């Protein structure tokens, strides 16, 4: 993810956190996103507990669909 895309994503972080949490809750997962921040090489999403592979896949799919990111860019 480019730095500009990451900054644009974080500008609407409250909306994205709510949407990620809704997606996780809809499939009855216990993990919840707390906040999003920008780092040098992308974004970091903090969760309330350690996320497993299914949790990470849901979050990754949300980011891909929201930012129109190709798989090789993540």
Phi and psi restraints in degrees (range 20) as a CNS / XPLOR table:
assign (resid 1 and name C) (resid 2 and name N)
       (resid 2 and name CA) (resid 2 and name C) 1.0 -70.4 20.0 2
assign (resid 2 and name N) (resid 2 and name CA)
       (resid 2 and name C) (resid 3 and name N) 1.0 160.7 20.0 2
assign (resid 2 and name C) (resid 3 and name N)
       (resid 3 and name CA) (resid 3 and name C) 1.0 -62.0 20.0 2
assign (resid 3 and name N) (resid 3 and name CA)
       (resid 3 and name C) (resid 4 and name N) 1.0 -39.6 20.0 2
assign (resid 3 and name C) (resid 4 and name N)
       (resid 4 and name CA) (resid 4 and name C) 1.0 -64.2 20.0 2
assign (resid 4 and name N) (resid 4 and name CA)
       (resid 4 and name C) (resid 5 and name N) 1.0 -43.1 20.0 2
assign (resid 4 and name C) (resid 5 and name N)
       (resid 5 and name CA) (resid 5 and name C) 1.0 -62.1 20.0 2
assign (resid 5 and name N) (resid 5 and name CA)
       (resid 5 and name C) (resid 6 and name N) 1.0 -41.3 20.0 2
assign (resid 5 and name C) (resid 6 and name N)
       (resid 6 and name CA) (resid 6 and name C) 1.0 -63.3 20.0 2
assign (resid 6 and name N) (resid 6 and name CA)
       (resid 6 and name C) (resid 7 and name N) 1.0 -44.1 20.0 2
assign (resid 6 and name C) (resid 7 and name N)
       (resid 7 and name CA) (resid 7 and name C) 1.0 -63.0 20.0 2
assign (resid 7 and name N) (resid 7 and name CA)
       (resid 7 and name C) (resid 8 and name N) 1.0 -42.7 20.0 2
assign (resid 7 and name C) (resid 8 and name N)
       (resid 8 and name CA) (resid 8 and name C) 1.0 -63.8 20.0 2
assign (resid 8 and name N) (resid 8 and name CA)
       (resid 8 and name C) (resid 9 and name N) 1.0 -38.4 20.0 2
assign (resid 8 and name C) (resid 9 and name N)
       (resid 9 and name CA) (resid 9 and name C) 1.0 -64.3 20.0 2
assign (resid 9 and name N) (resid 9 and name CA)
       (resid 9 and name C) (resid 10 and name N) 1.0 -42.9 20.0 2
assign (resid 9 and name C) (resid 10 and name N)
       (resid 10 and name CA) (resid 10 and name C) 1.0 -71.7 20.0 2
assign (resid 10 and name N) (resid 10 and name CA)
       (resid 10 and name C) (resid 11 and name N) 1.0 -28.1 20.0 2
assign (resid 10 and name C) (resid 11 and name N)
       (resid 11 and name CA) (resid 11 and name C) 1.0 -58.9 20.0 2
assign (resid 11 and name N) (resid 11 and name CA)
       (resid 11 and name C) (resid 12 and name N) 1.0 -30.0 20.0 2
assign (resid 11 and name C) (resid 12 and name N)
       (resid 12 and name CA) (resid 12 and name C) 1.0 -110.0 20.0 2
assign (resid 12 and name N) (resid 12 and name CA)
       (resid 12 and name C) (resid 13 and name N) 1.0 34.2 20.0 2
assign (resid 12 and name C) (resid 13 and name N)
       (resid 13 and name CA) (resid 13 and name C) 1.0 -62.6 20.0 2
assign (resid 13 and name N) (resid 13 and name CA)
       (resid 13 and name C) (resid 14 and name N) 1.0 -35.6 20.0 2
assign (resid 13 and name C) (resid 14 and name N)
       (resid 14 and name CA) (resid 14 and name C) 1.0 -63.3 20.0 2
assign (resid 14 and name N) (resid 14 and name CA)
       (resid 14 and name C) (resid 15 and name N) 1.0 -38.1 20.0 2
assign (resid 14 and name C) (resid 15 and name N)
       (resid 15 and name CA) (resid 15 and name C) 1.0 -67.3 20.0 2
assign (resid 15 and name N) (resid 15 and name CA)
       (resid 15 and name C) (resid 16 and name N) 1.0 -43.8 20.0 2
assign (resid 15 and name C) (resid 16 and name N)
       (resid 16 and name CA) (resid 16 and name C) 1.0 -65.9 20.0 2
assign (resid 16 and name N) (resid 16 and name CA)
       (resid 16 and name C) (resid 17 and name N) 1.0 -40.3 20.0 2
assign (resid 16 and name C) (resid 17 and name N)
       (resid 17 and name CA) (resid 17 and name C) 1.0 -61.5 20.0 2
assign (resid 17 and name N) (resid 17 and name CA)
       (resid 17 and name C) (resid 18 and name N) 1.0 -44.8 20.0 2
assign (resid 17 and name C) (resid 18 and name N)
       (resid 18 and name CA) (resid 18 and name C) 1.0 -62.2 20.0 2
assign (resid 18 and name N) (resid 18 and name CA)
       (resid 18 and name C) (resid 19 and name N) 1.0 -41.9 20.0 2
assign (resid 18 and name C) (resid 19 and name N)
       (resid 19 and name CA) (resid 19 and name C) 1.0 -69.0 20.0 2
assign (resid 19 and name N) (resid 19 and name CA)
       (resid 19 and name C) (resid 20 and name N) 1.0 -40.0 20.0 2
assign (resid 19 and name C) (resid 20 and name N)
       (resid 20 and name CA) (resid 20 and name C) 1.0 -62.5 20.0 2
assign (resid 20 and name N) (resid 20 and name CA)
       (resid 20 and name C) (resid 21 and name N) 1.0 -45.1 20.0 2
assign (resid 20 and name C) (resid 21 and name N)
       (resid 21 and name CA) (resid 21 and name C) 1.0 -63.3 20.0 2
assign (resid 21 and name N) (resid 21 and name CA)
       (resid 21 and name C) (resid 22 and name N) 1.0 -37.0 20.0 2
assign (resid 21 and name C) (resid 22 and name N)
       (resid 22 and name CA) (resid 22 and name C) 1.0 -64.6 20.0 2
assign (resid 22 and name N) (resid 22 and name CA)
       (resid 22 and name C) (resid 23 and name N) 1.0 -42.7 20.0 2
assign (resid 22 and name C) (resid 23 and name N)
       (resid 23 and name CA) (resid 23 and name C) 1.0 -64.2 20.0 2
assign (resid 23 and name N) (resid 23 and name CA)
       (resid 23 and name C) (resid 24 and name N) 1.0 -41.5 20.0 2
assign (resid 23 and name C) (resid 24 and name N)
       (resid 24 and name CA) (resid 24 and name C) 1.0 -67.5 20.0 2
assign (resid 24 and name N) (resid 24 and name CA)
       (resid 24 and name C) (resid 25 and name N) 1.0 -40.2 20.0 2
assign (resid 24 and name C) (resid 25 and name N)
       (resid 25 and name CA) (resid 25 and name C) 1.0 -68.5 20.0 2
assign (resid 25 and name N) (resid 25 and name CA)
       (resid 25 and name C) (resid 26 and name N) 1.0 -35.8 20.0 2
assign (resid 25 and name C) (resid 26 and name N)
       (resid 26 and name CA) (resid 26 and name C) 1.0 -61.1 20.0 2
assign (resid 26 and name N) (resid 26 and name CA)
       (resid 26 and name C) (resid 27 and name N) 1.0 -29.7 20.0 2
assign (resid 26 and name C) (resid 27 and name N)
       (resid 27 and name CA) (resid 27 and name C) 1.0 -105.0 20.0 2
assign (resid 27 and name N) (resid 27 and name CA)
       (resid 27 and name C) (resid 28 and name N) 1.0 20.6 20.0 2
assign (resid 27 and name C) (resid 28 and name N)
       (resid 28 and name CA) (resid 28 and name C) 1.0 61.0 20.0 2
assign (resid 28 and name N) (resid 28 and name CA)
       (resid 28 and name C) (resid 29 and name N) 1.0 41.6 20.0 2
assign (resid 28 and name C) (resid 29 and name N)
       (resid 29 and name CA) (resid 29 and name C) 1.0 -93.6 20.0 2
assign (resid 29 and name N) (resid 29 and name CA)
       (resid 29 and name C) (resid 30 and name N) 1.0 150.9 20.0 2
assign (resid 29 and name C) (resid 30 and name N)
       (resid 30 and name CA) (resid 30 and name C) 1.0 -89.0 20.0 2
assign (resid 30 and name N) (resid 30 and name CA)
       (resid 30 and name C) (resid 31 and name N) 1.0 -17.8 20.0 2
assign (resid 30 and name C) (resid 31 and name N)
       (resid 31 and name CA) (resid 31 and name C) 1.0 -76.2 20.0 2
assign (resid 31 and name N) (resid 31 and name CA)
       (resid 31 and name C) (resid 32 and name N) 1.0 144.3 20.0 2
assign (resid 31 and name C) (resid 32 and name N)
       (resid 32 and name CA) (resid 32 and name C) 1.0 -134.3 20.0 2
assign (resid 32 and name N) (resid 32 and name CA)
       (resid 32 and name C) (resid 33 and name N) 1.0 142.7 20.0 2
assign (resid 32 and name C) (resid 33 and name N)
       (resid 33 and name CA) (resid 33 and name C) 1.0 -77.7 20.0 2
assign (resid 33 and name N) (resid 33 and name CA)
       (resid 33 and name C) (resid 34 and name N) 1.0 139.5 20.0 2
assign (resid 33 and name C) (resid 34 and name N)
       (resid 34 and name CA) (resid 34 and name C) 1.0 -102.4 20.0 2
assign (resid 34 and name N) (resid 34 and name CA)
       (resid 34 and name C) (resid 35 and name N) 1.0 -50.6 20.0 2
assign (resid 34 and name C) (resid 35 and name N)
       (resid 35 and name CA) (resid 35 and name C) 1.0 -158.1 20.0 2
assign (resid 35 and name N) (resid 35 and name CA)
       (resid 35 and name C) (resid 36 and name N) 1.0 166.3 20.0 2
assign (resid 35 and name C) (resid 36 and name N)
       (resid 36 and name CA) (resid 36 and name C) 1.0 -125.2 20.0 2
assign (resid 36 and name N) (resid 36 and name CA)
       (resid 36 and name C) (resid 37 and name N) 1.0 137.8 20.0 2
assign (resid 36 and name C) (resid 37 and name N)
       (resid 37 and name CA) (resid 37 and name C) 1.0 -138.3 20.0 2
assign (resid 37 and name N) (resid 37 and name CA)
       (resid 37 and name C) (resid 38 and name N) 1.0 157.8 20.0 2
assign (resid 37 and name C) (resid 38 and name N)
       (resid 38 and name CA) (resid 38 and name C) 1.0 -92.6 20.0 2
assign (resid 38 and name N) (resid 38 and name CA)
       (resid 38 and name C) (resid 39 and name N) 1.0 137.2 20.0 2
assign (resid 38 and name C) (resid 39 and name N)
       (resid 39 and name CA) (resid 39 and name C) 1.0 -121.2 20.0 2
assign (resid 39 and name N) (resid 39 and name CA)
       (resid 39 and name C) (resid 40 and name N) 1.0 177.2 20.0 2
assign (resid 39 and name C) (resid 40 and name N)
       (resid 40 and name CA) (resid 40 and name C) 1.0 -56.5 20.0 2
assign (resid 40 and name N) (resid 40 and name CA)
       (resid 40 and name C) (resid 41 and name N) 1.0 -39.9 20.0 2
assign (resid 40 and name C) (resid 41 and name N)
       (resid 41 and name CA) (resid 41 and name C) 1.0 -112.6 20.0 2
assign (resid 41 and name N) (resid 41 and name CA)
       (resid 41 and name C) (resid 42 and name N) 1.0 21.5 20.0 2
assign (resid 41 and name C) (resid 42 and name N)
       (resid 42 and name CA) (resid 42 and name C) 1.0 150.9 20.0 2
assign (resid 42 and name N) (resid 42 and name CA)
       (resid 42 and name C) (resid 43 and name N) 1.0 -147.4 20.0 2
assign (resid 42 and name C) (resid 43 and name N)
       (resid 43 and name CA) (resid 43 and name C) 1.0 -119.8 20.0 2
assign (resid 43 and name N) (resid 43 and name CA)
       (resid 43 and name C) (resid 44 and name N) 1.0 157.2 20.0 2
assign (resid 43 and name C) (resid 44 and name N)
       (resid 44 and name CA) (resid 44 and name C) 1.0 -122.4 20.0 2
assign (resid 44 and name N) (resid 44 and name CA)
       (resid 44 and name C) (resid 45 and name N) 1.0 130.3 20.0 2
assign (resid 44 and name C) (resid 45 and name N)
       (resid 45 and name CA) (resid 45 and name C) 1.0 -111.8 20.0 2
assign (resid 45 and name N) (resid 45 and name CA)
       (resid 45 and name C) (resid 46 and name N) 1.0 117.8 20.0 2
assign (resid 45 and name C) (resid 46 and name N)
       (resid 46 and name CA) (resid 46 and name C) 1.0 -87.5 20.0 2
assign (resid 46 and name N) (resid 46 and name CA)
       (resid 46 and name C) (resid 47 and name N) 1.0 136.6 20.0 2
assign (resid 46 and name C) (resid 47 and name N)
       (resid 47 and name CA) (resid 47 and name C) 1.0 -119.3 20.0 2
assign (resid 47 and name N) (resid 47 and name CA)
       (resid 47 and name C) (resid 48 and name N) 1.0 165.6 20.0 2
assign (resid 47 and name C) (resid 48 and name N)
       (resid 48 and name CA) (resid 48 and name C) 1.0 -75.0 20.0 2
assign (resid 48 and name N) (resid 48 and name CA)
       (resid 48 and name C) (resid 49 and name N) 1.0 -17.0 20.0 2
assign (resid 48 and name C) (resid 49 and name N)
       (resid 49 and name CA) (resid 49 and name C) 1.0 -154.0 20.0 2
assign (resid 49 and name N) (resid 49 and name CA)
       (resid 49 and name C) (resid 50 and name N) 1.0 173.6 20.0 2
assign (resid 49 and name C) (resid 50 and name N)
       (resid 50 and name CA) (resid 50 and name C) 1.0 -62.9 20.0 2
assign (resid 50 and name N) (resid 50 and name CA)
       (resid 50 and name C) (resid 51 and name N) 1.0 128.3 20.0 2
assign (resid 50 and name C) (resid 51 and name N)
       (resid 51 and name CA) (resid 51 and name C) 1.0 -89.5 20.0 2
assign (resid 51 and name N) (resid 51 and name CA)
       (resid 51 and name C) (resid 52 and name N) 1.0 138.6 20.0 2
assign (resid 51 and name C) (resid 52 and name N)
       (resid 52 and name CA) (resid 52 and name C) 1.0 -93.1 20.0 2
assign (resid 52 and name N) (resid 52 and name CA)
       (resid 52 and name C) (resid 53 and name N) 1.0 -176.0 20.0 2
assign (resid 52 and name C) (resid 53 and name N)
       (resid 53 and name CA) (resid 53 and name C) 1.0 -63.1 20.0 2
assign (resid 53 and name N) (resid 53 and name CA)
       (resid 53 and name C) (resid 54 and name N) 1.0 -36.1 20.0 2
assign (resid 53 and name C) (resid 54 and name N)
       (resid 54 and name CA) (resid 54 and name C) 1.0 -66.7 20.0 2
assign (resid 54 and name N) (resid 54 and name CA)
       (resid 54 and name C) (resid 55 and name N) 1.0 -43.5 20.0 2
assign (resid 54 and name C) (resid 55 and name N)
       (resid 55 and name CA) (resid 55 and name C) 1.0 -58.6 20.0 2
assign (resid 55 and name N) (resid 55 and name CA)
       (resid 55 and name C) (resid 56 and name N) 1.0 -46.9 20.0 2
assign (resid 55 and name C) (resid 56 and name N)
       (resid 56 and name CA) (resid 56 and name C) 1.0 -64.6 20.0 2
assign (resid 56 and name N) (resid 56 and name CA)
       (resid 56 and name C) (resid 57 and name N) 1.0 -36.0 20.0 2
assign (resid 56 and name C) (resid 57 and name N)
       (resid 57 and name CA) (resid 57 and name C) 1.0 -66.4 20.0 2
assign (resid 57 and name N) (resid 57 and name CA)
       (resid 57 and name C) (resid 58 and name N) 1.0 -41.2 20.0 2
assign (resid 57 and name C) (resid 58 and name N)
       (resid 58 and name CA) (resid 58 and name C) 1.0 -61.8 20.0 2
assign (resid 58 and name N) (resid 58 and name CA)
       (resid 58 and name C) (resid 59 and name N) 1.0 -45.5 20.0 2
assign (resid 58 and name C) (resid 59 and name N)
       (resid 59 and name CA) (resid 59 and name C) 1.0 -64.8 20.0 2
assign (resid 59 and name N) (resid 59 and name CA)
       (resid 59 and name C) (resid 60 and name N) 1.0 -44.5 20.0 2
assign (resid 59 and name C) (resid 60 and name N)
       (resid 60 and name CA) (resid 60 and name C) 1.0 -62.1 20.0 2
assign (resid 60 and name N) (resid 60 and name CA)
       (resid 60 and name C) (resid 61 and name N) 1.0 -43.5 20.0 2
assign (resid 60 and name C) (resid 61 and name N)
       (resid 61 and name CA) (resid 61 and name C) 1.0 -62.4 20.0 2
assign (resid 61 and name N) (resid 61 and name CA)
       (resid 61 and name C) (resid 62 and name N) 1.0 -38.9 20.0 2
assign (resid 61 and name C) (resid 62 and name N)
       (resid 62 and name CA) (resid 62 and name C) 1.0 -62.9 20.0 2
assign (resid 62 and name N) (resid 62 and name CA)
       (resid 62 and name C) (resid 63 and name N) 1.0 -46.7 20.0 2
assign (resid 62 and name C) (resid 63 and name N)
       (resid 63 and name CA) (resid 63 and name C) 1.0 -63.1 20.0 2
assign (resid 63 and name N) (resid 63 and name CA)
       (resid 63 and name C) (resid 64 and name N) 1.0 -44.0 20.0 2
assign (resid 63 and name C) (resid 64 and name N)
       (resid 64 and name CA) (resid 64 and name C) 1.0 -59.3 20.0 2
assign (resid 64 and name N) (resid 64 and name CA)
       (resid 64 and name C) (resid 65 and name N) 1.0 -45.7 20.0 2
assign (resid 64 and name C) (resid 65 and name N)
       (resid 65 and name CA) (resid 65 and name C) 1.0 -70.3 20.0 2
assign (resid 65 and name N) (resid 65 and name CA)
       (resid 65 and name C) (resid 66 and name N) 1.0 -33.5 20.0 2
assign (resid 65 and name C) (resid 66 and name N)
       (resid 66 and name CA) (resid 66 and name C) 1.0 -74.4 20.0 2
assign (resid 66 and name N) (resid 66 and name CA)
       (resid 66 and name C) (resid 67 and name N) 1.0 -39.5 20.0 2
assign (resid 66 and name C) (resid 67 and name N)
       (resid 67 and name CA) (resid 67 and name C) 1.0 -102.2 20.0 2
assign (resid 67 and name N) (resid 67 and name CA)
       (resid 67 and name C) (resid 68 and name N) 1.0 2.5 20.0 2
assign (resid 67 and name C) (resid 68 and name N)
       (resid 68 and name CA) (resid 68 and name C) 1.0 51.9 20.0 2
assign (resid 68 and name N) (resid 68 and name CA)
       (resid 68 and name C) (resid 69 and name N) 1.0 51.0 20.0 2
assign (resid 68 and name C) (resid 69 and name N)
       (resid 69 and name CA) (resid 69 and name C) 1.0 -97.3 20.0 2
assign (resid 69 and name N) (resid 69 and name CA)
       (resid 69 and name C) (resid 70 and name N) 1.0 136.2 20.0 2
assign (resid 69 and name C) (resid 70 and name N)
       (resid 70 and name CA) (resid 70 and name C) 1.0 -78.9 20.0 2
assign (resid 70 and name N) (resid 70 and name CA)
       (resid 70 and name C) (resid 71 and name N) 1.0 154.9 20.0 2
assign (resid 70 and name C) (resid 71 and name N)
       (resid 71 and name CA) (resid 71 and name C) 1.0 -57.6 20.0 2
assign (resid 71 and name N) (resid 71 and name CA)
       (resid 71 and name C) (resid 72 and name N) 1.0 -34.7 20.0 2
assign (resid 71 and name C) (resid 72 and name N)
       (resid 72 and name CA) (resid 72 and name C) 1.0 -76.9 20.0 2
assign (resid 72 and name N) (resid 72 and name CA)
       (resid 72 and name C) (resid 73 and name N) 1.0 -6.7 20.0 2
assign (resid 72 and name C) (resid 73 and name N)
       (resid 73 and name CA) (resid 73 and name C) 1.0 -93.3 20.0 2
assign (resid 73 and name N) (resid 73 and name CA)
       (resid 73 and name C) (resid 74 and name N) 1.0 -6.4 20.0 2
